[in-house]
Structure formats: C-alpha cells, structure tokens
Amino acid sequence: MVKPKIKGAGPIIERLSQFLRERGIELVAEPIVEEMAPGCRAALVSREDLPSTIDLLIVMGGDGTMLAAARLMGGRRIPVLGVNFGGLGYLTEFTLEEVFPALERVLMGEALVDSRMMLDAVVHRAGRCVADYSVLNDAVVNKSALARIIQIECWIDGAPVTTFRADGLIVSTPTGSTAYSLSAGGPIVHPSVAAIVITPICPHMLTNRPLVISDESEVKLILRTPREEVTLTLDGQVGFALQVEDEVIVRKSAKTFDLISPMNKNYFQVLRDKLYWGK
C-alpha cells in the first residue's frame, strides 16, 4: 500500500519485488504501484481487496497512510510494516535502509509485533445509529473555521462529567496521544498503557484539563449547540456532519492494529527523535 506520487518509492518497490520473488513470495499491490514502479512484477488488486489476499502488509508513506491502512484492515490480525516516506513517522517507523533487514527478520519469525488499541465511534441521532467508525488515533468533535464556541456535554460510564465550551473535543488512544491531542496540550501516553485520553481544544474555561481514563470506560458526547457547523472527524481523514443533540459514543474497539516495530528502537527513542528532545 503506497501513498500516491511519493518521490523515490519506485526503485524501492522494484527492489522489494525482486527481494520477495527470490524467496518465492508473491507481491500483491494496488494498481497505482504499476505506474510508480513499471519494473515491479506484482499481482494487482484494488486497495479494498488487499486485506483478504495478504499475509503481511507493507505500507509506504507517512502516518496518514498508516491511519488509512488501520481502517482498511478492519481489525484483521495481519502484521503491518510501515516504511517512512513522510515527516514525523510515529507509525511508519522503518527507514529505507531498515526495510530489507526488517523483512528478513519477519520471514525468520523474529518480528516484534505491537498490538495497538483502536476505538469505535458511533453516532446516535434520535435514538438511531447513523454512523459507525473505527479509528487508530482519535475521534474529534470540532467546529468549522467560522463557527462560534460549541458546547459538548460529556458523560463517562453513564455519569455526567461536564459540559465543555470549546472549539472541540478529542478522544484518543495512546497511539493518538502524540497526534492532534498532543498539539492541543494533551499528555503523551505510552502505547502499552490501557487508557483513553479526552482533550479539549481551546477550552473557554482554563479549569477544563485533559482527562486520562480507563480503556474499559465508555465516553458519550452530546452536541448541545444548534445552528453551528460541527463535524466528527475520524483519524483526521474522514468526516461526518453532526446535528444538535447528536450523541457520539466512543469506546475501546474489539479490533486492534498489529504494527511491526524495529527491534533496535524503543518508544522513548522514537520520542527523542521525533520531538527533538535534548537537541
């Protein structure tokens, strides 16, 4: 799975094709790969059909491509190896130089697979389910650029918490704690921690702080502001228009995302590299 039009991907894909062919392994790819790497010999299938035809998914791009891959996999327990052609690359952890040694370890059964938590976000309108999504990073209720501050009533496990008056609210996984939530002042949560993070975006009350709750909790958000353009955004890539009194239910998903991690790196090294700590 490849981010379209990324520079330098063609030669790597062609090398990958040869690498796998020499080991008797079939390369399956989406049609755009044929344009990017004419010398690549691969069985072409649509992106939607990839999950049902593969034993390992190699993603080339940035974290955005990985987030799309997480939704595409739909909870299938197929390991995913991310090759970083993007910027930060929290999820696409392997550099171009590390790809082939990493694949050798995978084929030898020595891969380190990190099972990442996902969230389900369901929208109820007048007692009826109108939308249902699964996300790896976050579900965000946010206003449009021209809308005023919105009011979001928050309940956790059936108990009222508060009504946030803010630009929006982020409900994230530990994986998503280094994404939009971090930019909004939320905490960094290690991926192994069983937690859900709730982070207000520019809250009107300075006493509204981020919350870290159990991953077994259910979060219910009710939009109380009429006549404003408000959207539920999933992993920053998919949007659903909300209406006043809509309820967004967010809970831990039964799905997980199985991410192959480098053997010689730990999470804190990733943070040091990506956040330039100590530099």
N, C-alpha and C positions, 0 to 999 in steps of 0.2 A: 504494500500500500504506500503510495508516494504522493507527496504534496506536488501539485502540478507546477511545472515551469521552474523548479528549483535548479539553480546552476550547479553543475558538477555531478549531478546524480547519474547521468547516462553511463559514463565509464565505470562507476561503481556497480551499477546494475548489471552491466555486461560481465564484469569480473565475478559478480555473485552468481550469475547464470552458469559460468564455466566452473566455478568452485563446486556448485551443487551437482552439476552434470557429472563431474569427475567422481563424485561419491554416490552416484546412482539415485539422486534425489530430484524429484520433479519440481520445477519452479512454476508456481501459479501466480498470475499477476492480473491487475486490472488493465483494460485496453490502452490507457494513456501511456503505460510503460513501453509499448511498442513504438510510440512516437519519440519518447525520450531516449530510448536505447535500441536503435534499429538492429544491433548485433545480438540482442538478447533473444534466446530461444526459450519461450515460456508459453504455457497453456493460458489463454486469455479468458477471463470470466468477468462478469460485472462485479463492481465493488460489493453489491448486496449479496452476491453468491459466494464471496470469498470465505466467510466463516464456515460454511458447510463443506468446503472442499480442501481444507488445510489442516496440518498438524502443528504448525508454527507460523506466526505472523511476524514479518519484518516490516517495520514502519520507518519510512524515510521522510523526514521533515522536521517540524518543531513540535512543541507541546500541543498546539492546536490540532495537528494531525493525529496525535496520540489520543486526544479527547474524542475526536470523531471515531477513532478506532475502538475506544472503550464502548461507545454507544452502539457501534456496528456489531461488536462481538456479542452483545446481548447476554452477557453472563456465561458464555461458553468457556469452559476451563481449558482454553488454548493459550499457551505462553506467548507473550508478545515481546519482541526485542526492538527497542527504539534507537534509531540512528540519527544523531543530531545534525540537522542542516539549518537549524533556526538560531535563535538568540540564547535565551536563558537555558532552556533544555533541562528542566527539573525531571521530566518524564522520559525524554529521549536522551538517555544517559551515555550512550556509547558514541565515541568519536569515530571518524572514518578509519583511523588506524587500528581501532579496537574491534572492528566488526568481525573480521575473519577469525582471529583468535577466540572471540566470544562464541562464534558458531561452532568452532572445533570443540569447545567445552560442552556446548549444547548437545552435539552429536555423541559425545562420550558420556552423556548423562550427568554432567557435573555442573549444570546451570543452577544458579541461585535464583529461585522464583519467589517473588514478593507478592503475596495476595492482597491487593488493595481494596478497601471498603468502598462501596458505592451507595448512593442514596436514591430512593424512589420519591418522586414528587407528583402528587395527584391533585388536580383541581376539581373542586365540587362547586356547582352552580345550581342554586335552588334545589339542593338535595340530590343532584345528578352528577355523575362523573363526566367531565367534558374534556379532560386531558390527562395523560399519564406518561411520565418520562422516567428514565434512569440516568443518573449523572455520576461522573467520577470526581469532579471538582466541587461544583456548587449549584444551588438553585437560588436565584436572586429576584426579589420583587423590587423593581425600581421604576422611577418616574421618567418621563421623557424630558428632553432638554429644556422645554419651555413650561413644564408643569410646575405647580407650587409644591411645597412640602406635603407629603402624604401621611396618612395615619394608618398604621398597621397594628392590629390587635394580635398579641402573641399569647398562645397557650402552650404549656408543656405538660404532657401526660394528663390532660384534662383539667389542669389547674391554670387559672389566669396568671400571667406574668406581668405584663404592662402593655400599654399602647404606645408604640414608637411613633414619634413625629420626626420624620427624617426624609432624606432623599431616597431611602430604600433600606432593604434588609438582606443580608447574605446568610444563607445556611450552607455550611461547607463541611466536607470530610476533612480528615487530617491531611490527605493529599492536597486538597484545595486550600489548605490554610496558608500556603505560600503563593497563592494566586490573588484574586480580587480581594479576598478577606485581608491579606497582609497589607495591601495598598490602602485599605480602609481603617487600618490600625488594629487589626485582629492579631491574635497570638500565633506563633509558629508551633504547630503540634506535630510531634514525631508520628510517622505513618503507622507505627505499631500500636499507638495509643487508641483504645476503644472509646472514641468520643465524636461528638458533633459540635461544631462551632457556630454560634449565632453572632453576627457582627452588624451593627447598624451603620448605615452610610450617612455621614454628616448629620448626626442626630441633633435635634433642636435643643434637647436637654443634655448638658455635659455629664450628668449622672448616668445616662444610658451608656453602659460599657459592654464590651463583648462578653458573651457567656460561653463557657465550655461545659457541656452536659454529657450524660451517658449516651453511648451509641444505641442503647435499648429504648431511649426516650422517643416519643412522637411529638413533633412540633406542628402546631396548627397556626397558620397566619390568616387573618381575616382583613380584607381591604375595607376600610371604613370611609374612604374619601370618594365622593362622587365627582363626576364631571372633570376627571383628570385622565391623561393618557398614562396608564400603568401597565407594565409588561412583566411577565415571569420569564426570566432568561435562564436557559439551561446550559451550563458549561460555557457561557459567553457566545454560544453559536446558534442556539435555537430559541425562538421567542414565541410567547403565547400571550395575547392581549387579555388582560384581566378587567373585570367589571366590579363595581361596588358590591360588597357583600360576598364576593367570591371567597371560598376557603381553599387555602393551599396546605395540604397535608404532606409533611416531609418525614420520612423515617428511613432507617437502615434498610438497604435492599438485600434480598437473598442472593443477588448477583455480586460477583467480585470481578476484578480485573487482574489477571495474572501477569505481572511485569517481571521480565528478566533483568536482574541488577548486576552490575560489574562486581567481580569477586574482590577486586583490589581497592574498592571505594566504600566508605560508609556515609551515612546520611549527613553527618556533620562536615565531612569533607565537601560534599555537594553544596551545603550551605556556605561554607567558606569560599568556594569557587564562584558560586552564583551571586552571592551578596557582597563579595569582596571584603569579607571580614578580615581585619588586621592588615589591610593594604592601603 
